[in-house]
């Protein structure tokens, strides 16, 4: 290789490689703020339904329809508004014979019956009546009770309060940090809002114990409580000389 080509290659490498000394230093200040706002729950969601079995699918469906109509009627009588009820799911599945321990290689499972399952979703703001709704459903034959959750009708308003508090907290942190470091805090260069939580609280309800309750049994205890709504924000400030 000639000397002229060697010099050209070296010059090109020097021009195309950025110098670390020329990289501007990071003069920003990043802070994070978080806030939690608690508000009393004002809405509830609950799944109520019936599961039954029969020798054939038609009988299972007919019995399930009868029980669901009975359940729906009982809920309306207990004070549930018709608009607060909606069909959540319905299914019919075969029930297979379990495999015997001494089954031979030629053994094949047989259908021994059919299981029908249907559920209603109850969404209501009548929180003081949720326990009585559950009691009425059980007395009407419901053996599927669960997925009870509490939330807020206007979750967005509470979230905005939390976000405002989180932002103010982040600004305060930035001011304290800049003052302690002896630097001048500049304008905000970047804002990143973290995803907020849905503002919901769930209670686990065991369906089997409730299904064994008699009509004179004590009413289940349901305490909505408060809903915590969290918000987080990250701010990037410029540091002035």
Secondary structure, 3 states (H helix, E strand, C coil): CCHHHHHHHHHHHHHHCCCHHHCCCCCEEEEEEEEEEEEECCEEEEEEEEEEEECCHHHHHHHHHHHHHHHHHHHHHHCCCHHHEEEEEEEEEEEECCCCCCCCCCCCCCEEEEEEEEEEEEEECCHHHHHHHHHHHHHCCCCEEEEEEEECCCHHHHHHHHHHHHHHHHHHHHHHHHHHHCCEEEEEEEEEECCCCCCEEEECCCHHHHHCCCCCCCCCCCCCCEEEEEEEEEEEEEEEC
